[in-house]
Structure formats: structure tokens, C-alpha cells
């Protein structure tokens, strides 16, 4: 157990909760955190340099009384110290997500605090209450406020673990983006003045095509930068970055470099994209999906009250599209009050023999991820909450799932193996909702060629995606995924 490090998922959930309630956030950094923890019964001996010794007879041996940076045990000691002190101030830590704290009064949550080792954010009902709690923490552990930029409309902007956060507590709106990080990434790879593209799509076979080696290009560094972007606030990059990462073990070729530059060119035109929340966006989201209550595949099969729940899970799959392995890709994105807080684009770990089976696997993965999101949401809410719907656009998977754990004998033989193999979906049969493909928000996580699907991931992005007619910087046919996979399913494909 090391120092508390809040996950990016929990960080986004906390941002949505605090903004929606109008809490005033104050970011801060605890100064010299580790040395504020006592070593306790742990004995560690060090030898001082000669210049630090007081007498010639001094051998320089000392026993540490405080944790020291560099010691493996220091993060654990600091974690215990901070936890003890926050608890003494009335804060309560989440058992599911270390690094998330709440302050309750009269069974109501009046404050939220997030901890990433020593970088923290405290948000309470008013600015005065946030200042008061900050002062209490400062008295125990001297801290430094992270600089914030104020705007005339009352918005404040600050850096949160490398991301740019813009919050307006009066309007109860926020935006999480990484514009500055994108600019640095483009400059690092000399793509500042490149031509922008509307999608990051490319044919995965190009990554494995025979081409001249390009060892000087920092391909793995590019993947690391793109993965951090995708992890923090850019779900639209998840699918394309996943394809780049799967080829990272191979020697870098010109074809791999061109595929990586395609993603950078997409970032050039979408550098300001990010996650947003606003009351108008939430109302639009609820209105859009409440209309699916009258869809023929949902009438008499679902509970309307689930639409009022905060957490909505979207699950999708692309059947057998992974290059060479012919495995399917699962896409999952989870929305909290209309804002995406968790997502994943991943090659399935098992083979699926049908579209329905691949969708079933994706639903099983989605349920696992949504459980974590719901646990943090329920903790920050301060009371129990029902889970929201699971949206799927495959009728076969929806019909089979709705049989429930007690009705497996009624499932047709064609899908019986699916029900037996992925039984995790069956207990959630009352939460399975059907959605048309054009309203399936996880579609952009299973393919990168549909710019509308990529835009829908953000739900509320007002700026239109750029559309480019030409692409002089890429060799080969790049319309592979824009056309049907069944037209040319075995191009450049090798079977073993």
C-alpha cells in the first residue's frame, strides 16, 4: 500500500459531483509531504556526509525520525499520517477508491476532497467553507495553493495532474481538456503546422506492412503521450492509440510512423476537445434517451425509472476486426449525469464465433467497469443509489440477456453457449436496454473512421469536426475501415 493516488475515473466522477452541486474547488499541494510522516517503530540508519558532521570523532551514523524521500516505506507512512489527520478533521475515505474523501453534516455531503499523494483538491458548498477546511489542513500540514486563473464571468481555471480544468460554480459547468499538452506533443514531433484530419483512422495492416526502418522516430514515446491523453480526457483516441500500441514491440518502420502522424494530424484539428458538464447538457442527454422508452424493443421489457439514474453504460463490439488474430474489439463508455467518466477500447481476450457473442462479451466487460464507477458515485452521493441502464445495439444479445439467470433453458441452442459462458450478464437482465446504432455512444470506441461517432463520445462538443478532402502524407488505401470489412476481409492477412 503506497500513498493514496486517485484514479482518473474517480477524479472525473468527483469533478462531476462537485460541479453539479455548485461546490467551490481549491487545488493545493502539501509541502514536503513525506518528511511530515514519523518513522514510528521502524528503524532506519543513515550515514551523514563528512561536511554535515559536528566533530571529527562523529561517525555520522543517525537514526531517521522522519520519513525520507527515496525510502520505499515513505509513501506508506505518509499515507497513514494524512489519513489519520483527515479523519481527525471529520473527513471520511472511500473504501473502494483510496484518495477520495467526503465531509458530511446531518447525513448530507457538504465537501469533497481528492488526494494524489500530495496534490489535492478540496471543494465545499461555498468559497468560505472551502477556505475554512483548507485552513484546517494547513494547520496540520503546511500547503501551497496551486495557482488559478480567474475570468470575468466567475470561472476559474487550474492545472489538475497535467490537465486543464475550467469550472464555473455559478453556472455549474466545467470542462476538462489538455490543449496545452496537445500543443507540446505536436511541437515535440514537429507537427505544429501539419494539415488537420477529421478522423485518426488508418488501416491496422499498415502497421505491419513491409517498409523501410525508421529507428530515429520516437514511436514508443509518441504512444505514451497519446495514451496519457486518451486516459485523461480523450476517449476518441482510445481505438486508434490501441492499434498503435499493439504494434509497439516491432521495429519502427515508415508505415508505423505515418500511422502515428495521422493521429497527430487529427489532434491538430481537435486540440481543444475535452469533457464537459452543464445542466443543459444533462437535460439534452436525458431527453434524448428517454425517447427510447417507446422503442419497440424496449416497451414492456424495461423499467422507466432507470432512465432517471445518474450512471448510464454503453456497450458495443466490432466482430472479428483485429488484424491477424481475428478477435473482436469491445468498446465501453460510462456516463455520469451525461459526462463520460470511464471508457475502454480493448481487443477481447477470448474468441467469439458470432456478432451476438462478441456483443455479449462486451456487455460483460462493461458491467465490470460500471461497478467501479457506481461505487464511487454512491460514496460521493452519500446514500444508496440504483444502477442505471446498460445500452446495447445488438438485438440478439439483448433478447438473450433478458431471459435472466432463471431462464437459460429457454435460450435458443444457437446462443446457449453464450449464456453459459458469460453468465455475468444474466443477473443484470432488468437493466438491459436496446439502443439504435446511431445512438450507441460506444461505437466510437470500436472504430475510428466515423467522425460523428467520435464526436458523440463527448456529448456536447459544440465545435464541428474538421473535414479534409485530401491526404498526401499517407500511402496506401486508408478507406479500409470506412468501407465494409466484408468487402475485403483478407487483405494483407496472414493465417498461422
C-alpha positions as semicolon CSV with decimal commas, in nm:
position;residue;x (nm);y (nm);z (nm)
1;X;0,000;0,000;0,000
2;X;0,161;0,323;-0,114
3;X;0,040;0,681;-0,089
4;X;-0,318;0,742;-0,197
5;X;-0,337;0,810;-0,570
6;X;-0,683;0,886;-0,701
7;X;-0,758;0,722;-1,033
8;X;-0,857;0,927;-1,336
9;X;-1,203;0,767;-1,328
10;X;-1,264;0,872;-0,969
11;X;-1,119;1,213;-1,045
12;X;-1,375;1,271;-1,320
13;X;-1,658;1,140;-1,103
14;X;-1,557;1,381;-0,827
15;X;-1,544;1,671;-1,075
16;X;-1,895;1,597;-1,198
17;X;-2,035;1,569;-0,845
18;X;-1,871;1,885;-0,713
19;X;-1,964;2,093;-1,020
20;X;-2,323;1,970;-1,030
21;X;-2,371;2,072;-0,667
22;X;-2,201;2,407;-0,713
23;X;-1,909;2,329;-0,479
24;X;-1,617;2,572;-0,488
25;X;-1,285;2,393;-0,560
26;X;-0,943;2,493;-0,429
27;X;-0,639;2,297;-0,556
28;X;-0,333;2,278;-0,333
29;X;-0,003;2,098;-0,283
30;X;0,123;1,981;0,056
31;X;0,482;2,098;0,101
32;X;0,749;1,832;0,165
33;X;0,484;1,572;0,231
34;X;0,691;1,262;0,308
35;X;0,909;1,415;0,580
36;X;0,593;1,503;0,775
37;X;0,540;1,135;0,850
38;X;0,701;0,981;1,157
39;X;0,906;0,663;1,120
40;X;0,736;0,520;1,429
41;X;0,882;0,184;1,531
42;X;1,067;0,144;1,200
43;X;1,443;0,185;1,247
44;X;1,646;0,312;0,952
45;X;2,011;0,409;0,994
46;X;2,186;0,658;0,764
47;X;2,540;0,796;0,749
48;X;2,582;1,172;0,713
49;X;2,845;1,315;0,476
50;X;3,158;1,446;0,649
51;X;3,059;1,808;0,582
52;X;2,748;1,757;0,799
53;X;2,931;1,608;1,096
54;X;2,988;1,827;1,401
55;X;3,307;1,669;1,536
56;X;3,596;1,470;1,399
57;X;3,504;1,181;1,624
58;X;3,149;1,175;1,487
59;X;3,099;0,865;1,269
60;X;2,791;1,024;1,103
61;X;2,551;0,746;1,193
62;X;2,195;0,861;1,262
63;X;1,854;0,703;1,312
64;X;1,582;0,862;1,098
65;X;1,294;1,010;1,295
66;X;1,101;1,123;0,986
67;X;1,027;0,957;0,653
68;X;1,275;1,049;0,385
69;X;1,220;1,085;0,011
70;X;1,361;0,780;-0,165
71;X;1,278;0,525;0,104
72;X;1,033;0,258;-0,017
73;X;0,838;0,279;0,309
74;X;0,794;0,659;0,299
75;X;0,479;0,669;0,081
76;X;0,307;0,421;0,312
77;X;0,397;0,621;0,621
78;X;0,277;0,944;0,461
79;X;-0,047;0,776;0,359
80;X;-0,115;0,670;0,719
81;X;-0,030;1,016;0,852
82;X;-0,256;1,201;0,607
83;X;-0,542;0,956;0,656
84;X;-0,522;0,993;1,033
85;X;-0,521;1,371;1,017
86;X;-0,807;1,398;0,766
87;X;-1,015;1,162;0,977
88;X;-0,948;1,382;1,282
89;X;-1,098;1,673;1,086
90;X;-1,416;1,477;1,014
91;X;-1,337;1,355;0,662
92;X;-1,427;1,002;0,557
93;X;-1,233;0,799;0,298
94;X;-1,385;0,575;0,033
95;X;-1,317;0,206;0,092
96;X;-1,339;0,141;-0,281
97;X;-1,123;0,428;-0,409
98;X;-0,836;0,546;-0,184
99;X;-0,781;0,914;-0,246
100;X;-1,150;1,014;-0,243
101;X;-1,285;1,177;0,073
102;X;-1,617;1,330;0,175
103;X;-1,730;1,556;0,458
104;X;-2,081;1,501;0,588
105;X;-2,310;1,714;0,803
106;X;-2,655;1,594;0,904
107;X;-2,619;1,297;0,665
108;X;-2,556;1,533;0,373
109;X;-2,230;1,554;0,180
110;X;-2,100;1,910;0,216
111;X;-1,744;1,861;0,096
112;X;-1,533;1,651;-0,141
113;X;-1,157;1,609;-0,129
114;X;-0,934;1,423;-0,374
115;X;-0,576;1,318;-0,295
116;X;-0,298;1,223;-0,537
117;X;-0,004;1,167;-0,299
118;X;0,032;1,538;-0,204
119;X;-0,161;1,710;-0,486
120;X;-0,512;1,766;-0,356
121;X;-0,837;1,946;-0,432
122;X;-1,092;2,042;-0,167
123;X;-1,442;2,151;-0,272
124;X;-1,719;2,257;-0,035
125;X;-2,060;2,421;-0,062
126;X;-1,928;2,777;-0,053
127;X;-1,596;2,950;-0,103
128;X;-1,587;3,038;0,267
129;X;-1,639;2,677;0,376
130;X;-1,369;2,559;0,132
131;X;-1,130;2,819;0,275
132;X;-1,212;2,707;0,628
133;X;-1,140;2,341;0,554
134;X;-0,823;2,438;0,371
135;X;-0,707;2,632;0,676
136;X;-0,764;2,329;0,899
137;X;-0,549;2,111;0,672
138;X;-0,285;2,385;0,652
139;X;-0,256;2,393;1,032
140;X;-0,165;2,024;1,030
141;X;0,042;2,018;0,711
142;X;0,165;2,347;0,560
143;X;0,050;2,366;0,199
144;X;0,086;2,575;-0,112
145;X;-0,209;2,674;-0,325
146;X;-0,195;2,581;-0,691
147;X;-0,229;2,896;-0,898
148;X;-0,570;2,959;-1,054
149;X;-0,675;3,193;-1,331
150;X;-0,996;3,390;-1,284
151;X;-1,226;3,510;-1,561
152;X;-1,483;3,795;-1,560
153;X;-1,778;3,553;-1,573
154;X;-1,669;3,392;-1,246
155;X;-1,496;3,089;-1,399
156;X;-1,166;2,965;-1,262
157;X;-0,900;2,762;-1,439
158;X;-0,629;2,549;-1,282
159;X;-0,399;2,258;-1,358
160;X;-0,506;1,919;-1,226
161;X;-0,244;1,646;-1,271
162;X;-0,145;1,785;-1,610
163;X;-0,499;1,857;-1,732
164;X;-0,668;2,196;-1,768
165;X;-0,984;2,234;-1,559
166;X;-1,225;2,524;-1,621
167;X;-1,507;2,548;-1,365
168;X;-1,791;2,796;-1,322
169;X;-1,959;2,729;-0,988
170;X;-2,241;2,975;-1,052
171;X;-2,344;2,820;-1,383
172;X;-2,241;2,474;-1,255
173;X;-2,035;2,399;-1,565
174;X;-1,689;2,256;-1,616
175;X;-1,456;2,148;-1,894
176;X;-1,164;1,909;-1,868
177;X;-0,917;1,936;-2,157
178;X;-0,545;1,911;-2,238
179;X;-0,494;2,179;-2,502
180;X;-0,151;2,281;-2,375
181;X;-0,040;1,920;-2,361
182;X;-0,153;1,863;-2,721
183;X;0,043;2,168;-2,836
184;X;0,358;2,036;-2,665
185;X;0,307;1,693;-2,820
186;X;0,266;1,841;-3,167
187;X;0,575;2,056;-3,123
188;X;0,781;1,763;-2,998
189;X;0,712;1,564;-3,314
190;X;0,736;1,865;-3,546
191;X;0,365;1,855;-3,638
192;X;0,266;2,206;-3,528
193;X;0,194;2,323;-3,883
194;X;0,062;1,995;-4,022
195;X;-0,263;1,957;-4,214
196;X;-0,552;1,856;-3,987
197;X;-0,766;1,547;-4,043
198;X;-1,124;1,474;-3,942
199;X;-1,054;1,125;-3,800
200;X;-0,748;0,935;-3,673
201;X;-0,850;0,627;-3,871
202;X;-0,597;0,412;-4,052
203;X;-0,575;0,052;-4,169
204;X;-0,420;-0,163;-3,896
205;X;-0,246;-0,374;-4,160
206;X;-0,028;-0,070;-4,242
207;X;0,140;-0,107;-3,904
208;X;0,273;-0,450;-4,007
209;X;0,345;-0,379;-4,375
210;X;0,698;-0,426;-4,504
211;X;0,864;-0,086;-4,521
212;X;1,196;0,088;-4,459
213;X;1,301;0,109;-4,097
214;X;1,284;0,444;-3,919
215;X;1,475;0,389;-3,592
216;X;1,520;0,759;-3,511
217;X;1,148;0,823;-3,468
218;X;1,043;0,802;-3,101
219;X;0,746;0,578;-3,167
220;X;0,705;0,447;-2,813
221;X;0,730;0,797;-2,670
222;X;0,451;0,902;-2,905
223;X;0,234;0,614;-2,786
224;X;0,297;0,708;-2,423
225;X;0,193;1,067;-2,488
226;X;-0,119;0,964;-2,676
227;X;-0,215;0,709;-2,412
228;X;-0,200;0,974;-2,140
229;X;-0,426;1,196;-2,350
230;X;-0,669;0,911;-2,404
231;X;-0,665;0,820;-2,036
232;X;-0,735;1,169;-1,902
233;X;-0,994;1,328;-2,131
234;X;-0,984;1,200;-2,492
235;X;-1,190;0,881;-2,537
236;X;-1,195;0,947;-2,913
237;X;-0,828;0,840;-2,927
238;X;-0,871;0,508;-2,746
239;X;-0,925;0,286;-3,051
240;X;-0,654;0,429;-3,276
241;X;-0,398;0,452;-2,994
242;X;-0,474;0,092;-2,902
243;X;-0,384;-0,018;-3,255
244;X;-0,059;0,180;-3,240
245;X;0,031;0,027;-2,905
246;X;-0,024;-0,330;-3,022
247;X;0,249;-0,282;-3,281
248;X;0,500;-0,116;-3,047
249;X;0,705;-0,435;-2,998
250;X;0,803;-0,437;-3,367
251;X;1,091;-0,240;-3,520
252;X;0,972;0,109;-3,615
253;X;0,902;0,147;-3,988
254;X;0,795;0,437;-4,205
255;X;0,444;0,292;-4,224
256;X;0,417;0,291;-3,844
257;X;0,541;0,650;-3,833
258;X;0,278;0,760;-4,087
259;X;0,003;0,595;-3,884
260;X;0,120;0,776;-3,573
261;X;0,132;1,106;-3,758
262;X;-0,227;1,056;-3,870
263;X;-0,335;1,063;-3,507
264;X;-0,130;1,379;-3,451
265;X;-0,297;1,541;-3,752
266;X;-0,633;1,458;-3,603
267;X;-0,523;1,620;-3,277
268;X;-0,423;1,930;-3,471
269;X;-0,787;1,992;-3,562
270;X;-0,934;1,883;-3,228
271;X;-0,678;2,022;-2,984
272;X;-0,943;2,196;-2,769
273;X;-1,173;1,896;-2,736
274;X;-1,243;1,770;-2,385
275;X;-1,505;1,652;-2,140
276;X;-1,779;1,890;-2,035
277;X;-2,071;1,913;-1,797
278;X;-2,358;2,160;-1,778
279;X;-2,724;2,144;-1,671
280;X;-2,829;2,199;-2,033
281;X;-2,614;1,909;-2,148
282;X;-2,766;1,683;-1,883
283;X;-3,119;1,777;-1,984
284;X;-3,039;1,714;-2,350
285;X;-2,891;1,374;-2,268
286;X;-3,190;1,270;-2,057
287;X;-3,439;1,387;-2,319
288;X;-3,254;1,209;-2,599
289;X;-3,255;0,869;-2,430
290;X;-3,592;0,897;-2,262
291;X;-3,741;0,878;-2,613
292;X;-3,605;0,522;-2,645
293;X;-3,854;0,415;-2,380
294;X;-4,109;0,395;-2,663
295;X;-3,882;0,192;-2,887
296;X;-4,048;-0,141;-2,983
297;X;-3,755;-0,337;-2,839
298;X;-3,790;-0,164;-2,501
299;X;-4,166;-0,142;-2,449
300;X;-4,280;-0,376;-2,168
301;X;-3,922;-0,500;-2,116
302;X;-3,759;-0,223;-1,912
303;X;-3,827;-0,012;-1,606
304;X;-3,875;0,359;-1,691
305;X;-3,730;0,468;-1,354
306;X;-3,385;0,353;-1,466
307;X;-3,368;0,646;-1,707
308;X;-3,360;0,881;-1,408
309;X;-3,046;0,720;-1,268
310;X;-2,716;0,904;-1,298
311;X;-2,500;0,625;-1,442
312;X;-2,559;0,505;-1,800
313;X;-2,343;0,229;-1,950
314;X;-2,295;0,192;-2,325
315;X;-2,155;-0,130;-2,470
316;X;-2,056;-0,211;-2,828
317;X;-1,836;-0,454;-3,019
318;X;-1,680;-0,489;-3,364
319;X;-1,681;-0,855;-3,463
320;X;-1,354;-1,014;-3,577
321;X;-1,176;-0,696;-3,690
322;X;-0,846;-0,734;-3,506
323;X;-0,562;-0,776;-3,756
324;X;-0,424;-1,132;-3,787
325;X;-0,584;-1,257;-3,465
326;X;-0,939;-1,201;-3,598
327;X;-1,057;-1,121;-3,247
328;X;-1,334;-0,874;-3,175
329;X;-1,294;-0,535;-3,011
330;X;-1,502;-0,431;-2,710
331;X;-1,598;-0,071;-2,655
332;X;-1,733;0,060;-2,326
333;X;-1,813;0,413;-2,215
334;X;-1,992;0,511;-1,895
335;X;-2,169;0,844;-1,847
336;X;-2,239;1,014;-1,515
337;X;-2,501;1,287;-1,549
338;X;-2,428;1,300;-1,927
339;X;-2,048;1,327;-1,885
340;X;-1,819;1,039;-1,983
341;X;-1,619;0,930;-1,677
342;X;-1,488;0,585;-1,780
343;X;-1,416;0,421;-2,114
344;X;-1,223;0,132;-2,266
345;X;-1,139;0,007;-2,613
346;X;-0,985;-0,338;-2,595
347;X;-0,927;-0,649;-2,802
348;X;-1,132;-0,925;-2,644
349;X;-0,930;-1,187;-2,458
350;X;-1,136;-1,475;-2,600
351;X;-1,254;-1,566;-2,949
352;X;-1,616;-1,504;-3,040
353;X;-1,787;-1,703;-3,310
354;X;-2,070;-1,461;-3,384
355;X;-2,165;-1,095;-3,362
356;X;-2,404;-1,171;-3,078
357;X;-2,133;-1,342;-2,879
358;X;-1,891;-1,053;-2,926
359;X;-2,160;-0,810;-2,808
360;X;-2,224;-1,034;-2,508
361;X;-1,856;-1,030;-2,413
362;X;-1,855;-0,651;-2,445
363;X;-2,156;-0,626;-2,214
364;X;-1,983;-0,845;-1,958
365;X;-1,676;-0,618;-1,965
366;X;-1,896;-0,309;-1,940
367;X;-2,072;-0,438;-1,630
368;X;-1,737;-0,491;-1,455
369;X;-1,627;-0,133;-1,528
370;X;-1,961;0,019;-1,434
371;X;-1,950;-0,145;-1,091
372;X;-1,641;0,059;-1,005
373;X;-1,797;0,384;-1,130
374;X;-2,119;0,319;-0,941
375;X;-1,931;0,250;-0,617
376;X;-1,753;0,589;-0,630
377;X;-2,074;0,766;-0,736
378;X;-2,269;0,615;-0,449
379;X;-1,998;0,713;-0,199
380;X;-1,990;1,075;-0,317
381;X;-2,368;1,084;-0,316
382;X;-2,364;0,982;0,047
383;X;-2,653;0,737;0,015
384;X;-2,751;0,423;-0,179
385;X;-2,838;0,469;-0,545
386;X;-2,983;0,238;-0,809
387;X;-2,775;0,150;-1,113
388;X;-2,877;0,286;-1,450
389;X;-2,939;0,114;-1,784
390;X;-2,693;-0,084;-1,995
391;X;-2,734;0,016;-2,360
392;X;-2,667;-0,239;-2,636
393;X;-2,745;-0,216;-3,008
394;X;-2,749;-0,590;-3,083
395;X;-3,097;-0,745;-3,066
396;X;-2,967;-1,100;-3,028
397;X;-2,761;-1,009;-2,722
398;X;-3,044;-0,803;-2,573
399;X;-3,306;-1,076;-2,618
400;X;-3,076;-1,345;-2,475
401;X;-2,977;-1,131;-2,177
402;X;-3,337;-1,056;-2,089
403;X;-3,403;-1,424;-2,024
404;X;-3,233;-1,378;-1,689
405;X;-3,040;-1,631;-1,478
406;X;-3,352;-1,844;-1,426
407;X;-3,442;-1,870;-1,793
408;X;-3,134;-2,019;-1,954
409;X;-3,330;-2,326;-2,060
410;X;-3,545;-2,108;-2,284
411;X;-3,249;-1,957;-2,473
412;X;-3,220;-2,099;-2,820
413;X;-2,947;-2,354;-2,887
414;X;-2,770;-2,111;-3,114
415;X;-2,691;-1,881;-2,823
416;X;-2,698;-2,127;-2,533
417;X;-2,316;-2,138;-2,516
418;X;-2,313;-1,761;-2,489
419;X;-2,544;-1,765;-2,188
420;X;-2,343;-2,035;-2,014
421;X;-2,004;-1,885;-2,088
422;X;-2,080;-1,527;-1,990
423;X;-2,325;-1,566;-1,707
424;X;-2,226;-1,233;-1,555
425;X;-2,469;-1,051;-1,782
426;X;-2,774;-1,259;-1,688
427;X;-2,825;-1,124;-1,332
428;X;-2,844;-0,773;-1,481
429;X;-3,126;-0,864;-1,721
430;X;-3,356;-0,592;-1,587
431;X;-3,103;-0,322;-1,682
432;X;-3,055;-0,423;-2,046
433;X;-3,187;-0,159;-2,287
434;X;-3,179;-0,163;-2,665
435;X;-3,045;0,142;-2,849
436;X;-3,023;0,202;-3,225
437;X;-2,670;0,207;-3,363
438;X;-2,680;0,582;-3,431
439;X;-2,745;0,640;-3,058
440;X;-2,492;0,385;-2,936
441;X;-2,227;0,613;-2,786
442;X;-1,968;0,336;-2,754
443;X;-1,949;0,299;-3,132
444;X;-1,654;0,540;-3,150
445;X;-1,450;0,308;-2,928
446;X;-1,466;0,012;-3,168
447;X;-1,371;0,202;-3,485
448;X;-1,207;0,534;-3,571
449;X;-1,346;0,607;-3,917
450;X;-1,684;0,754;-3,816
451;X;-1,630;1,118;-3,720
452;X;-1,987;1,153;-3,592
453;X;-1,935;0,858;-3,357
454;X;-1,613;1,014;-3,231
455;X;-1,788;1,344;-3,170
456;X;-2,078;1,174;-2,991
457;X;-1,836;1,035;-2,733
458;X;-1,809;1,382;-2,580
459;X;-2,183;1,454;-2,598
460;X;-2,195;1,828;-2,603
461;X;-1,895;1,927;-2,815
462;X;-2,014;2,235;-2,998
463;X;-1,725;2,280;-3,241
464;X;-1,762;2,079;-3,565
465;X;-1,500;1,824;-3,658
466;X;-1,271;1,928;-3,938
467;X;-1,319;1,755;-4,273
468;X;-1,023;1,721;-4,504
469;X;-1,057;1,614;-4,867
470;X;-0,701;1,505;-4,934
471;X;-0,431;1,310;-4,760
472;X;-0,098;1,344;-4,936
473;X;0,101;1,224;-4,637
474;X;-0,023;0,866;-4,627
475;X;0,049;0,579;-4,863
476;X;-0,193;0,300;-4,935
477;X;-0,568;0,264;-4,918
478;X;-0,691;0,432;-4,599
479;X;-1,062;0,372;-4,663
480;X;-1,029;0,020;-4,526
481;X;-1,247;0,074;-4,223
482;X;-1,468;0,331;-4,392
483;X;-1,595;0,055;-4,620
484;X;-1,744;-0,274;-4,512
485;X;-1,498;-0,517;-4,361
486;X;-1,668;-0,795;-4,555
487;X;-1,572;-0,643;-4,889
488;X;-1,202;-0,713;-4,845
489;X;-1,173;-0,919;-4,526
490;X;-0,844;-1,090;-4,603
491;X;-0,632;-0,810;-4,746
492;X;-0,271;-0,845;-4,623
493;X;-0,389;-1,112;-4,381
494;X;-0,166;-1,399;-4,277
495;X;-0,303;-1,716;-4,118
496;X;-0,089;-1,936;-3,894
